[in-house]
Amino acid sequence: MPIESDQLTAILRIGHDTSMRGQGLSLRDALARSEYSRLRCEFDASDLVPLLRGNPELMTQWLSYCKDKRTSGGFWVSETTCEVGSLETPECDLRCESLEEAVAQFVVRELDYWSDTDG
């Protein structure tokens, strides 16, 4: 059964939901609420791109999430170069064709990292 758009949107709302501008949820609680680990095998970053293109506020929320991070773990995304990377493994940096693709890659890599999901 293919993953539904509202399930992907709930995953994309994690960036906002975990911020103080949102609900202030812990990342663990937001991942559990969205059933991220269960759904992860049903989608990849490319499935998020159309939702990000259609909902610019989700792009803004994830870019803010990245800027507001207070940890050296996980991933980063560059708005200017459309790159996604990890401080832990800089050899795995990825340059994308669009900012939407970069943010989608960032979302999946970041949430996989914190949820211990292999994808």
Biopython code that builds the backbone (N, CA, C, O; Angstrom):
import numpy as np
from Bio.PDB.StructureBuilder import StructureBuilder

atoms = [
    (1, "MET", "N", (0.843, -1.177, 0.000)),
    (1, "MET", "CA", (0.000, 0.000, 0.000)),
    (1, "MET", "C", (0.891, 1.245, 0.000)),
    (1, "MET", "O", (1.725, 1.397, 0.892)),
    (2, "PRO", "N", (0.733, 2.128, -0.973)),
    (2, "PRO", "CA", (1.594, 3.315, -1.041)),
    (2, "PRO", "C", (1.321, 4.279, 0.109)),
    (2, "PRO", "O", (0.201, 4.379, 0.609)),
    (3, "ILE", "N", (2.353, 4.970, 0.505)),
    (3, "ILE", "CA", (2.215, 5.946, 1.589)),
    (3, "ILE", "C", (1.350, 7.114, 1.114)),
    (3, "ILE", "O", (1.445, 7.536, -0.039)),
    (4, "GLU", "N", (0.531, 7.618, 1.981)),
    (4, "GLU", "CA", (-0.393, 8.689, 1.629)),
    (4, "GLU", "C", (0.262, 10.056, 1.831)),
    (4, "GLU", "O", (1.162, 10.220, 2.655)),
    (5, "SER", "N", (-0.211, 11.019, 1.063)),
    (5, "SER", "CA", (0.321, 12.379, 1.106)),
    (5, "SER", "C", (0.236, 12.981, 2.507)),
    (5, "SER", "O", (1.158, 13.675, 2.935)),
    (6, "ASP", "N", (-0.859, 12.726, 3.226)),
    (6, "ASP", "CA", (-0.988, 13.305, 4.568)),
    (6, "ASP", "C", (0.019, 12.704, 5.541)),
    (6, "ASP", "O", (0.427, 13.367, 6.494)),
    (7, "GLN", "N", (0.425, 11.450, 5.311)),
    (7, "GLN", "CA", (1.453, 10.843, 6.155)),
    (7, "GLN", "C", (2.813, 11.503, 5.891)),
    (7, "GLN", "O", (3.576, 11.765, 6.821)),
    (8, "LEU", "N", (3.103, 11.765, 4.619)),
    (8, "LEU", "CA", (4.352, 12.451, 4.276)),
    (8, "LEU", "C", (4.335, 13.883, 4.810)),
    (8, "LEU", "O", (5.355, 14.383, 5.284)),
    (9, "THR", "N", (3.198, 14.530, 4.735)),
    (9, "THR", "CA", (3.086, 15.893, 5.258)),
    (9, "THR", "C", (3.317, 15.907, 6.766)),
    (9, "THR", "O", (3.966, 16.814, 7.286)),
    (10, "ALA", "N", (2.794, 14.918, 7.464)),
    (10, "ALA", "CA", (3.022, 14.832, 8.914)),
    (10, "ALA", "C", (4.515, 14.684, 9.211)),
    (10, "ALA", "O", (5.018, 15.266, 10.172)),
    (11, "ILE", "N", (5.213, 13.917, 8.399)),
    (11, "ILE", "CA", (6.658, 13.765, 8.565)),
    (11, "ILE", "C", (7.347, 15.099, 8.292)),
    (11, "ILE", "O", (8.255, 15.495, 9.023)),
    (12, "LEU", "N", (6.916, 15.788, 7.242)),
    (12, "LEU", "CA", (7.524, 17.077, 6.928)),
    (12, "LEU", "C", (7.219, 18.141, 7.980)),
    (12, "LEU", "O", (7.931, 19.142, 8.054)),
    (13, "ARG", "N", (6.206, 17.957, 8.776)),
    (13, "ARG", "CA", (5.877, 18.921, 9.832)),
    (13, "ARG", "C", (6.732, 18.720, 11.092)),
    (13, "ARG", "O", (6.684, 19.540, 12.008)),
    (14, "ILE", "N", (7.501, 17.648, 11.140)),
    (14, "ILE", "CA", (8.336, 17.383, 12.321)),
    (14, "ILE", "C", (9.281, 18.546, 12.596)),
    (14, "ILE", "O", (9.486, 18.914, 13.753)),
    (15, "GLY", "N", (9.861, 19.131, 11.543)),
    (15, "GLY", "CA", (10.790, 20.254, 11.746)),
    (15, "GLY", "C", (10.155, 21.396, 12.514)),
    (15, "GLY", "O", (10.787, 21.982, 13.393)),
    (16, "HIS", "N", (8.922, 21.713, 12.194)),
    (16, "HIS", "CA", (8.203, 22.786, 12.881)),
    (16, "HIS", "C", (7.702, 22.329, 14.249)),
    (16, "HIS", "O", (7.805, 23.059, 15.236)),
    (17, "ASP", "N", (7.162, 21.121, 14.294)),
    (17, "ASP", "CA", (6.584, 20.617, 15.544)),
    (17, "ASP", "C", (7.606, 20.534, 16.676)),
    (17, "ASP", "O", (7.248, 20.642, 17.849)),
    (18, "THR", "N", (8.879, 20.342, 16.322)),
    (18, "THR", "CA", (9.917, 20.227, 17.352)),
    (18, "THR", "C", (10.531, 21.572, 17.716)),
    (18, "THR", "O", (11.384, 21.643, 18.600)),
    (19, "SER", "N", (10.109, 22.632, 17.048)),
    (19, "SER", "CA", (10.652, 23.951, 17.353)),
    (19, "SER", "C", (9.786, 24.653, 18.401)),
    (19, "SER", "O", (8.651, 24.257, 18.664)),
    (20, "MET", "N", (10.351, 25.693, 18.983)),
    (20, "MET", "CA", (9.581, 26.477, 19.947)),
    (20, "MET", "C", (8.514, 27.308, 19.234)),
    (20, "MET", "O", (7.559, 27.756, 19.869)),
    (21, "ARG", "N", (8.661, 27.519, 17.928)),
    (21, "ARG", "CA", (7.631, 28.209, 17.146)),
    (21, "ARG", "C", (6.448, 27.273, 16.894)),
    (21, "ARG", "O", (5.336, 27.718, 16.608)),
    (22, "GLY", "N", (6.707, 25.983, 17.005)),
    (22, "GLY", "CA", (5.662, 24.980, 16.803)),
    (22, "GLY", "C", (5.150, 24.492, 18.139)),
    (22, "GLY", "O", (4.805, 25.278, 19.021)),
    (23, "GLN", "N", (5.110, 23.179, 18.270)),
    (23, "GLN", "CA", (4.561, 22.591, 19.491)),
    (23, "GLN", "C", (5.619, 22.330, 20.558)),
    (23, "GLN", "O", (5.285, 22.009, 21.698)),
    (24, "GLY", "N", (6.887, 22.465, 20.195)),
    (24, "GLY", "CA", (7.948, 22.229, 21.161)),
    (24, "GLY", "C", (8.087, 20.769, 21.558)),
    (24, "GLY", "O", (8.584, 20.463, 22.642)),
    (25, "LEU", "N", (7.650, 19.865, 20.686)),
    (25, "LEU", "CA", (7.764, 18.434, 20.967)),
    (25, "LEU", "C", (9.227, 18.003, 20.945)),
    (25, "LEU", "O", (10.059, 18.624, 20.284)),
    (26, "SER", "N", (9.525, 16.946, 21.667)),
    (26, "SER", "CA", (10.851, 16.351, 21.525)),
    (26, "SER", "C", (10.895, 15.663, 20.167)),
    (26, "SER", "O", (9.864, 15.237, 19.646)),
    (27, "LEU", "N", (12.074, 15.558, 19.606)),
    (27, "LEU", "CA", (12.208, 14.881, 18.319)),
    (27, "LEU", "C", (11.729, 13.433, 18.429)),
    (27, "LEU", "O", (11.098, 12.912, 17.509)),
    (28, "ARG", "N", (12.022, 12.805, 19.523)),
    (28, "ARG", "CA", (11.585, 11.419, 19.751)),
    (28, "ARG", "C", (10.063, 11.310, 19.697)),
    (28, "ARG", "O", (9.522, 10.408, 19.058)),
    (29, "ASP", "N", (9.376, 12.236, 20.371)),
    (29, "ASP", "CA", (7.910, 12.214, 20.375)),
    (29, "ASP", "C", (7.341, 12.496, 18.987)),
    (29, "ASP", "O", (6.374, 11.861, 18.566)),
    (30, "ALA", "N", (7.945, 13.449, 18.280)),
    (30, "ALA", "CA", (7.462, 13.784, 16.935)),
    (30, "ALA", "C", (7.668, 12.616, 15.971)),
    (30, "ALA", "O", (6.800, 12.336, 15.145)),
    (31, "LEU", "N", (8.794, 11.944, 16.069)),
    (31, "LEU", "CA", (9.041, 10.765, 15.226)),
    (31, "LEU", "C", (8.028, 9.664, 15.528)),
    (31, "LEU", "O", (7.508, 9.028, 14.611)),
    (32, "ALA", "N", (7.751, 9.443, 16.796)),
    (32, "ALA", "CA", (6.784, 8.407, 17.182)),
    (32, "ALA", "C", (5.386, 8.772, 16.703)),
    (32, "ALA", "O", (4.671, 7.923, 16.169)),
    (33, "ARG", "N", (4.995, 10.020, 16.889)),
    (33, "ARG", "CA", (3.655, 10.464, 16.505)),
    (33, "ARG", "C", (3.421, 10.321, 15.001)),
    (33, "ARG", "O", (2.318, 9.983, 14.570)),
    (34, "SER", "N", (4.454, 10.577, 14.211)),
    (34, "SER", "CA", (4.319, 10.468, 12.751)),
    (34, "SER", "C", (4.510, 9.042, 12.247)),
    (34, "SER", "O", (4.331, 8.771, 11.060)),
    (35, "GLU", "N", (4.872, 8.130, 13.145)),
    (35, "GLU", "CA", (5.152, 6.730, 12.795)),
    (35, "GLU", "C", (6.281, 6.634, 11.760)),
    (35, "GLU", "O", (6.259, 5.789, 10.865)),
    (36, "TYR", "N", (7.257, 7.520, 11.913)),
    (36, "TYR", "CA", (8.355, 7.615, 10.951)),
    (36, "TYR", "C", (9.049, 6.270, 10.727)),
    (36, "TYR", "O", (9.227, 5.857, 9.581)),
    (37, "SER", "N", (9.435, 5.597, 11.778)),
    (37, "SER", "CA", (10.176, 4.336, 11.627)),
    (37, "SER", "C", (9.376, 3.287, 10.866)),
    (37, "SER", "O", (9.931, 2.553, 10.048)),
    (38, "ARG", "N", (8.091, 3.215, 11.128)),
    (38, "ARG", "CA", (7.244, 2.240, 10.437)),
    (38, "ARG", "C", (7.073, 2.594, 8.962)),
    (38, "ARG", "O", (7.073, 1.711, 8.104)),
    (39, "LEU", "N", (6.929, 3.876, 8.670)),
    (39, "LEU", "CA", (6.655, 4.321, 7.300)),
    (39, "LEU", "C", (7.912, 4.471, 6.448)),
    (39, "LEU", "O", (7.816, 4.528, 5.223)),
    (40, "ARG", "N", (9.076, 4.535, 7.065)),
    (40, "ARG", "CA", (10.290, 4.910, 6.351)),
    (40, "ARG", "C", (10.583, 4.025, 5.142)),
    (40, "ARG", "O", (11.062, 4.530, 4.126)),
    (41, "CYS", "N", (10.316, 2.746, 5.219)),
    (41, "CYS", "CA", (10.611, 1.846, 4.097)),
    (41, "CYS", "C", (9.681, 2.075, 2.904)),
    (41, "CYS", "O", (9.901, 1.505, 1.836)),
    (42, "GLU", "N", (8.653, 2.895, 3.073)),
    (42, "GLU", "CA", (7.671, 3.123, 2.009)),
    (42, "GLU", "C", (7.922, 4.388, 1.187)),
    (42, "GLU", "O", (7.173, 4.657, 0.248)),
    (43, "PHE", "N", (8.957, 5.173, 1.514)),
    (43, "PHE", "CA", (9.209, 6.404, 0.768)),
    (43, "PHE", "C", (10.698, 6.720, 0.768)),
    (43, "PHE", "O", (11.466, 6.196, 1.574)),
    (44, "ASP", "N", (11.085, 7.594, -0.163)),
    (44, "ASP", "CA", (12.439, 8.128, -0.136)),
    (44, "ASP", "C", (12.371, 9.637, -0.334)),
    (44, "ASP", "O", (11.286, 10.205, -0.460)),
    (45, "ALA", "N", (13.510, 10.270, -0.361)),
    (45, "ALA", "CA", (13.555, 11.733, -0.418)),
    (45, "ALA", "C", (12.806, 12.286, -1.628)),
    (45, "ALA", "O", (12.180, 13.341, -1.534)),
    (46, "SER", "N", (12.862, 11.596, -2.748)),
    (46, "SER", "CA", (12.198, 12.105, -3.958)),
    (46, "SER", "C", (10.680, 12.215, -3.781)),
    (46, "SER", "O", (10.036, 13.009, -4.467)),
    (47, "ASP", "N", (10.108, 11.430, -2.875)),
    (47, "ASP", "CA", (8.670, 11.518, -2.613)),
    (47, "ASP", "C", (8.299, 12.804, -1.869)),
    (47, "ASP", "O", (7.148, 13.240, -1.911)),
    (48, "LEU", "N", (9.263, 13.397, -1.198)),
    (48, "LEU", "CA", (9.006, 14.621, -0.434)),
    (48, "LEU", "C", (9.094, 15.885, -1.292)),
    (48, "LEU", "O", (8.502, 16.912, -0.959)),
    (49, "VAL", "N", (9.833, 15.802, -2.393)),
    (49, "VAL", "CA", (10.083, 16.993, -3.222)),
    (49, "VAL", "C", (8.794, 17.678, -3.690)),
    (49, "VAL", "O", (8.684, 18.895, -3.538)),
    (50, "PRO", "N", (7.810, 16.953, -4.253)),
    (50, "PRO", "CA", (6.584, 17.647, -4.696)),
    (50, "PRO", "C", (5.847, 18.343, -3.551)),
    (50, "PRO", "O", (5.277, 19.417, -3.744)),
    (51, "LEU", "N", (5.855, 17.746, -2.375)),
    (51, "LEU", "CA", (5.202, 18.374, -1.221)),
    (51, "LEU", "C", (5.947, 19.636, -0.798)),
    (51, "LEU", "O", (5.322, 20.625, -0.417)),
    (52, "LEU", "N", (7.269, 19.609, -0.860)),
    (52, "LEU", "CA", (8.054, 20.790, -0.521)),
    (52, "LEU", "C", (7.839, 21.897, -1.549)),
    (52, "LEU", "O", (7.748, 23.072, -1.194)),
    (53, "ARG", "N", (7.760, 21.521, -2.816)),
    (53, "ARG", "CA", (7.501, 22.522, -3.865)),
    (53, "ARG", "C", (6.129, 23.157, -3.707)),
    (53, "ARG", "O", (5.961, 24.350, -3.960)),
    (54, "GLY", "N", (5.156, 22.374, -3.294)),
    (54, "GLY", "CA", (3.792, 22.868, -3.144)),
    (54, "GLY", "C", (3.519, 23.566, -1.825)),
    (54, "GLY", "O", (2.482, 24.208, -1.661)),
    (55, "ASN", "N", (4.449, 23.444, -0.882)),
    (55, "ASN", "CA", (4.259, 24.014, 0.456)),
    (55, "ASN", "C", (5.537, 24.718, 0.898)),
    (55, "ASN", "O", (6.300, 24.172, 1.695)),
    (56, "PRO", "N", (5.775, 25.916, 0.393)),
    (56, "PRO", "CA", (7.025, 26.617, 0.718)),
    (56, "PRO", "C", (7.256, 26.817, 2.219)),
    (56, "PRO", "O", (8.396, 26.940, 2.665)),
    (57, "GLU", "N", (6.167, 26.847, 2.992)),
    (57, "GLU", "CA", (6.342, 27.015, 4.439)),
    (57, "GLU", "C", (7.076, 25.827, 5.045)),
    (57, "GLU", "O", (7.805, 25.989, 6.024)),
    (58, "LEU", "N", (6.897, 24.631, 4.478)),
    (58, "LEU", "CA", (7.623, 23.460, 4.974)),
    (58, "LEU", "C", (9.119, 23.598, 4.692)),
    (58, "LEU", "O", (9.948, 23.194, 5.507)),
    (59, "MET", "N", (9.459, 24.167, 3.541)),
    (59, "MET", "CA", (10.869, 24.431, 3.219)),
    (59, "MET", "C", (11.458, 25.384, 4.259)),
    (59, "MET", "O", (12.531, 25.138, 4.811)),
    (60, "THR", "N", (10.746, 26.461, 4.510)),
    (60, "THR", "CA", (11.208, 27.465, 5.467)),
    (60, "THR", "C", (11.378, 26.854, 6.852)),
    (60, "THR", "O", (12.347, 27.156, 7.550)),
    (61, "GLN", "N", (10.443, 25.996, 7.254)),
    (61, "GLN", "CA", (10.517, 25.359, 8.577)),
    (61, "GLN", "C", (11.755, 24.480, 8.701)),
    (61, "GLN", "O", (12.421, 24.497, 9.736)),
    (62, "TRP", "N", (12.072, 23.711, 7.661)),
    (62, "TRP", "CA", (13.247, 22.833, 7.726)),
    (62, "TRP", "C", (14.547, 23.627, 7.652)),
    (62, "TRP", "O", (15.530, 23.255, 8.292)),
    (63, "LEU", "N", (14.569, 24.699, 6.893)),
    (63, "LEU", "CA", (15.765, 25.537, 6.861)),
    (63, "LEU", "C", (15.981, 26.191, 8.229)),
    (63, "LEU", "O", (17.118, 26.314, 8.685)),
    (64, "SER", "N", (14.897, 26.607, 8.880)),
    (64, "SER", "CA", (14.994, 27.160, 10.237)),
    (64, "SER", "C", (15.455, 26.095, 11.223)),
    (64, "SER", "O", (16.290, 26.361, 12.087)),
    (65, "TYR", "N", (14.912, 24.890, 11.091)),
    (65, "TYR", "CA", (15.321, 23.767, 11.949)),
    (65, "TYR", "C", (16.831, 23.587, 11.855)),
    (65, "TYR", "O", (17.511, 23.453, 12.872)),
    (66, "CYS", "N", (17.350, 23.586, 10.633)),
    (66, "CYS", "CA", (18.781, 23.379, 10.426)),
    (66, "CYS", "C", (19.589, 24.499, 11.078)),
    (66, "CYS", "O", (20.593, 24.236, 11.741)),
    (67, "LYS", "N", (19.161, 25.725, 10.897)),
    (67, "LYS", "CA", (19.881, 26.875, 11.464)),
    (67, "LYS", "C", (19.824, 26.880, 12.989)),
    (67, "LYS", "O", (20.757, 27.340, 13.647)),
    (68, "ASP", "N", (18.721, 26.367, 13.553)),
    (68, "ASP", "CA", (18.520, 26.396, 15.005)),
    (68, "ASP", "C", (19.133, 25.207, 15.734)),
    (68, "ASP", "O", (19.099, 25.156, 16.964)),
    (69, "LYS", "N", (19.694, 24.248, 14.997)),
    (69, "LYS", "CA", (20.232, 23.049, 15.644)),
    (69, "LYS", "C", (21.309, 23.409, 16.655)),
    (69, "LYS", "O", (22.140, 24.285, 16.415)),
    (70, "ARG", "N", (21.283, 22.729, 17.772)),
    (70, "ARG", "CA", (22.261, 22.963, 18.831)),
    (70, "ARG", "C", (23.032, 21.683, 19.130)),
    (70, "ARG", "O", (23.362, 21.405, 20.283)),
    (71, "THR", "N", (23.313, 20.919, 18.103)),
    (71, "THR", "CA", (24.031, 19.668, 18.285)),
    (71, "THR", "C", (25.012, 19.492, 17.136)),
    (71, "THR", "O", (24.822, 20.051, 16.056)),
    (72, "SER", "N", (26.045, 18.724, 17.369)),
    (72, "SER", "CA", (27.012, 18.458, 16.299)),
    (72, "SER", "C", (26.654, 17.174, 15.552)),
    (72, "SER", "O", (27.333, 16.810, 14.592)),
    (73, "GLY", "N", (25.600, 16.487, 15.981)),
    (73, "GLY", "CA", (25.166, 15.266, 15.311)),
    (73, "GLY", "C", (24.172, 15.560, 14.211)),
    (73, "GLY", "O", (23.629, 16.661, 14.119)),
    (74, "GLY", "N", (23.945, 14.574, 13.390)),
    (74, "GLY", "CA", (22.963, 14.730, 12.331)),
    (74, "GLY", "C", (23.543, 15.397, 11.102)),
    (74, "GLY", "O", (24.723, 15.228, 10.794)),
    (75, "PHE", "N", (22.718, 16.150, 10.404)),
    (75, "PHE", "CA", (23.066, 16.672, 9.087)),
    (75, "PHE", "C", (22.828, 18.163, 8.994)),
    (75, "PHE", "O", (22.235, 18.761, 9.892)),
    (76, "TRP", "N", (23.284, 18.763, 7.918)),
    (76, "TRP", "CA", (23.080, 20.175, 7.613)),
    (76, "TRP", "C", (22.670, 20.300, 6.152)),
    (76, "TRP", "O", (22.901, 19.389, 5.356)),
    (77, "VAL", "N", (22.061, 21.431, 5.802)),
    (77, "VAL", "CA", (21.704, 21.729, 4.418)),
    (77, "VAL", "C", (22.104, 23.176, 4.142)),
    (77, "VAL", "O", (21.918, 24.052, 4.986)),
    (78, "SER", "N", (22.650, 23.416, 2.964)),
    (78, "SER", "CA", (23.047, 24.761, 2.561)),
    (78, "SER", "C", (22.039, 25.322, 1.572)),
    (78, "SER", "O", (21.782, 24.737, 0.520)),
    (79, "GLU", "N", (21.480, 26.454, 1.928)),
    (79, "GLU", "CA", (20.511, 27.132, 1.067)),
    (79, "GLU", "C", (21.182, 27.690, -0.195)),
    (79, "GLU", "O", (20.565, 27.753, -1.258)),
    (80, "THR", "N", (22.417, 28.082, -0.066)),
    (80, "THR", "CA", (23.097, 28.729, -1.193)),
    (80, "THR", "C", (23.690, 27.748, -2.191)),
    (80, "THR", "O", (23.729, 28.036, -3.387)),
    (81, "THR", "N", (24.155, 26.589, -1.719)),
    (81, "THR", "CA", (24.797, 25.632, -2.634)),
    (81, "THR", "C", (23.966, 24.387, -2.912)),
    (81, "THR", "O", (24.357, 23.548, -3.724)),
    (82, "CYS", "N", (22.814, 24.260, -2.242)),
    (82, "CYS", "CA", (21.946, 23.074, -2.378)),
    (82, "CYS", "C", (22.705, 21.796, -2.042)),
    (82, "CYS", "O", (22.535, 20.766, -2.694)),
    (83, "GLU", "N", (23.542, 21.881, -1.018)),
    (83, "GLU", "CA", (24.278, 20.717, -0.550)),
    (83, "GLU", "C", (23.705, 20.227, 0.776)),
    (83, "GLU", "O", (23.135, 20.990, 1.556)),
    (84, "VAL", "N", (23.878, 18.931, 1.002)),
    (84, "VAL", "CA", (23.493, 18.293, 2.252)),
    (84, "VAL", "C", (24.723, 17.552, 2.743)),
    (84, "VAL", "O", (25.432, 16.926, 1.954)),
    (85, "GLY", "N", (24.976, 17.620, 4.029)),
    (85, "GLY", "CA", (26.153, 16.935, 4.534)),
    (85, "GLY", "C", (26.061, 16.641, 6.009)),
    (85, "GLY", "O", (25.109, 17.015, 6.695)),
    (86, "SER", "N", (27.097, 15.951, 6.472)),
    (86, "SER", "CA", (27.210, 15.563, 7.866)),
    (86, "SER", "C", (28.576, 15.998, 8.377)),
    (86, "SER", "O", (29.580, 15.832, 7.684)),
    (87, "LEU", "N", (28.620, 16.546, 9.564)),
    (87, "LEU", "CA", (29.903, 16.903, 10.158)),
    (87, "LEU", "C", (30.718, 15.654, 10.466)),
    (87, "LEU", "O", (31.948, 15.700, 10.484)),
    (88, "GLU", "N", (30.043, 14.555, 10.705)),
    (88, "GLU", "CA", (30.721, 13.312, 11.063)),
    (88, "GLU", "C", (31.344, 12.614, 9.858)),
    (88, "GLU", "O", (32.370, 11.946, 9.988)),
    (89, "THR", "N", (30.727, 12.766, 8.685)),
    (89, "THR", "CA", (31.220, 12.096, 7.473)),
    (89, "THR", "C", (31.189, 13.058, 6.286)),
    (89, "THR", "O", (30.339, 12.930, 5.405)),
    (90, "PRO", "N", (32.120, 14.029, 6.260)),
    (90, "PRO", "CA", (32.091, 15.027, 5.187)),
    (90, "PRO", "C", (32.292, 14.439, 3.791)),
    (90, "PRO", "O", (31.924, 15.076, 2.804)),
    (91, "GLU", "N", (32.855, 13.267, 3.689)),
    (91, "GLU", "CA", (33.028, 12.636, 2.374)),
    (91, "GLU", "C", (31.701, 12.193, 1.764)),
    (91, "GLU", "O", (31.656, 11.818, 0.592)),
    (92, "CYS", "N", (30.634, 12.231, 2.535)),
    (92, "CYS", "CA", (29.310, 11.833, 2.047)),
    (92, "CYS", "C", (28.428, 13.026, 1.681)),
    (92, "CYS", "O", (27.224, 12.864, 1.484)),
    (93, "ASP", "N", (29.012, 14.222, 1.588)),
    (93, "ASP", "CA", (28.233, 15.401, 1.204)),
    (93, "ASP", "C", (27.620, 15.187, -0.175)),
    (93, "ASP", "O", (28.208, 14.528, -1.033)),
    (94, "LEU", "N", (26.446, 15.746, -0.373)),
    (94, "LEU", "CA", (25.705, 15.565, -1.613)),
    (94, "LEU", "C", (25.256, 16.922, -2.140)),
    (94, "LEU", "O", (24.658, 17.708, -1.405)),
    (95, "ARG", "N", (25.540, 17.198, -3.402)),
    (95, "ARG", "CA", (25.046, 18.425, -4.049)),
    (95, "ARG", "C", (23.805, 18.056, -4.853)),
    (95, "ARG", "O", (23.822, 17.106, -5.635)),
    (96, "CYS", "N", (22.733, 18.813, -4.654)),
    (96, "CYS", "CA", (21.464, 18.539, -5.322)),
    (96, "CYS", "C", (21.198, 19.585, -6.404)),
    (96, "CYS", "O", (21.828, 20.642, -6.441)),
    (97, "GLU", "N", (20.252, 19.262, -7.281)),
    (97, "GLU", "CA", (19.914, 20.161, -8.393)),
    (97, "GLU", "C", (19.030, 21.329, -7.960)),
    (97, "GLU", "O", (19.032, 22.374, -8.611)),
    (98, "SER", "N", (18.285, 21.169, -6.887)),
    (98, "SER", "CA", (17.395, 22.232, -6.425)),
    (98, "SER", "C", (17.401, 22.260, -4.904)),
    (98, "SER", "O", (17.801, 21.299, -4.247)),
    (99, "LEU", "N", (16.949, 23.382, -4.362)),
    (99, "LEU", "CA", (16.854, 23.492, -2.912)),
    (99, "LEU", "C", (15.819, 22.519, -2.363)),
    (99, "LEU", "O", (16.006, 21.966, -1.279)),
    (100, "GLU", "N", (14.729, 22.304, -3.095)),
    (100, "GLU", "CA", (13.711, 21.343, -2.644)),
    (100, "GLU", "C", (14.303, 19.939, -2.515)),
    (100, "GLU", "O", (14.026, 19.231, -1.547)),
    (101, "GLU", "N", (15.116, 19.543, -3.493)),
    (101, "GLU", "CA", (15.762, 18.228, -3.429)),
    (101, "GLU", "C", (16.740, 18.160, -2.260)),
    (101, "GLU", "O", (16.828, 17.140, -1.576)),
    (102, "ALA", "N", (17.473, 19.248, -2.033)),
    (102, "ALA", "CA", (18.421, 19.276, -0.918)),
    (102, "ALA", "C", (17.699, 19.173, 0.422)),
    (102, "ALA", "O", (18.127, 18.430, 1.305)),
    (103, "VAL", "N", (16.609, 19.912, 0.571)),
    (103, "VAL", "CA", (15.850, 19.852, 1.827)),
    (103, "VAL", "C", (15.249, 18.462, 2.011)),
    (103, "VAL", "O", (15.257, 17.934, 3.124)),
    (104, "ALA", "N", (14.731, 17.864, 0.952)),
    (104, "ALA", "CA", (14.180, 16.506, 1.056)),
    (104, "ALA", "C", (15.258, 15.520, 1.512)),
    (104, "ALA", "O", (15.010, 14.683, 2.380)),
    (105, "GLN", "N", (16.446, 15.619, 0.928)),
    (105, "GLN", "CA", (17.555, 14.750, 1.352)),
    (105, "GLN", "C", (17.924, 15.012, 2.807)),
    (105, "GLN", "O", (18.175, 14.081, 3.573)),
    (106, "PHE", "N", (17.953, 16.287, 3.179)),
    (106, "PHE", "CA", (18.255, 16.650, 4.560)),
    (106, "PHE", "C", (17.243, 16.043, 5.523)),
    (106, "PHE", "O", (17.619, 15.457, 6.538)),
    (107, "VAL", "N", (15.965, 16.183, 5.205)),
    (107, "VAL", "CA", (14.903, 15.661, 6.084)),
    (107, "VAL", "C", (15.094, 14.166, 6.306)),
    (107, "VAL", "O", (15.101, 13.703, 7.446)),
    (108, "VAL", "N", (15.248, 13.418, 5.234)),
    (108, "VAL", "CA", (15.366, 11.958, 5.348)),
    (108, "VAL", "C", (16.638, 11.572, 6.101)),
    (108, "VAL", "O", (16.598, 10.720, 6.988)),
    (109, "ARG", "N", (17.748, 12.184, 5.759)),
    (109, "ARG", "CA", (19.006, 11.845, 6.440)),
    (109, "ARG", "C", (18.965, 12.221, 7.917)),
    (109, "ARG", "O", (19.390, 11.446, 8.774)),
    (110, "GLU", "N", (18.456, 13.407, 8.208)),
    (110, "GLU", "CA", (18.369, 13.876, 9.590)),
    (110, "GLU", "C", (17.454, 12.981, 10.424)),
    (110, "GLU", "O", (17.827, 12.559, 11.519)),
    (111, "LEU", "N", (16.265, 12.692, 9.912)),
    (111, "LEU", "CA", (15.329, 11.871, 10.686)),
    (111, "LEU", "C", (15.790, 10.425, 10.777)),
    (111, "LEU", "O", (15.584, 9.781, 11.806)),
    (112, "ASP", "N", (16.410, 9.900, 9.724)),
    (112, "ASP", "CA", (16.986, 8.556, 9.799)),
    (112, "ASP", "C", (18.059, 8.507, 10.896)),
    (112, "ASP", "O", (18.115, 7.563, 11.684)),
    (113, "TYR", "N", (18.899, 9.529, 10.930)),
    (113, "TYR", "CA", (19.986, 9.595, 11.919)),
    (113, "TYR", "C", (19.425, 9.517, 13.338)),
    (113, "TYR", "O", (19.889, 8.725, 14.158)),
    (114, "TRP", "N", (18.431, 10.343, 13.610)),
    (114, "TRP", "CA", (17.906, 10.411, 14.987)),
    (114, "TRP", "C", (16.953, 9.279, 15.321)),
    (114, "TRP", "O", (16.708, 9.008, 16.497)),
    (115, "SER", "N", (16.413, 8.613, 14.310)),
    (115, "SER", "CA", (15.486, 7.499, 14.595)),
    (115, "SER", "C", (16.177, 6.149, 14.509)),
    (115, "SER", "O", (15.552, 5.119, 14.760)),
    (116, "ASP", "N", (17.467, 6.139, 14.156)),
    (116, "ASP", "CA", (18.201, 4.894, 13.979)),
    (116, "ASP", "C", (17.559, 3.991, 12.939)),
    (116, "ASP", "O", (17.537, 2.770, 13.090)),
    (117, "THR", "N", (17.036, 4.603, 11.884)),
    (117, "THR", "CA", (16.401, 3.878, 10.799)),
    (117, "THR", "C", (17.387, 3.704, 9.666)),
    (117, "THR", "O", (18.104, 4.640, 9.314)),
    (118, "ASP", "N", (17.430, 2.535, 9.103)),
    (118, "ASP", "CA", (18.348, 2.293, 7.988)),
    (118, "ASP", "C", (17.812, 2.792, 6.669)),
    (118, "ASP", "O", (18.577, 2.938, 5.716)),
    (119, "GLY", "N", (16.503, 3.062, 6.580)),
    (119, "GLY", "CA", (15.902, 3.544, 5.335)),
    (119, "GLY", "C", (15.801, 2.448, 4.391)),
    (119, "GLY", "O", (15.321, 2.638, 3.273)),
]
sb = StructureBuilder()
sb.init_structure("model")
sb.init_model(0)
sb.init_chain("A")
sb.init_seg("    ")
for serial, (resi, resn, name, xyz) in enumerate(atoms, 1):
    if name == "N":
        sb.init_residue(resn, " ", resi, " ")
    sb.init_atom(name, np.array(xyz, "f"), 0.0, 1.0, " ", f" {name:<3s}", serial, name[0])
structure = sb.get_structure()
